[in-house]
Amino acid sequence: IEDLEGFPSDGNRYELIEGTLHVAPSPRFPHQRAIGNLFHLLRQASPPDLEVVLGPFDVLLGPDTMVEPDVFVTRP
C-alpha cells in the first residue's frame, strides 16, 4: 500500500486488491453522470448520522487492500 503513494498522478486509478495492483483509466462522462446521480440519491436517502462522500478518496479495507471508490457512505 505504501508503494501506491509513489505512483504518478496521471489520471489513472491505482487500487490494490488482496495484494494485486489494478489500474483503470479515468472515467468518461457517462460514468461521471451516473456517479453524480447516485450521490444525489444517496444524500437524499441517507440518515443524519451518515455521510455520503465523493471520490477520489483512498479507503483502506485491510493490510493488502486499498480502493478508491467513486462514492461511499460512512460515519463522519
Secondary structure, DSSP 8 states (H G I E B T S, - for coil): -GGGGGS--SS-EEEEETTEEEEE----HHHHHHHHHHHHHHHHH--TT-EEEESS--EEEETTEEE--SEEEE--
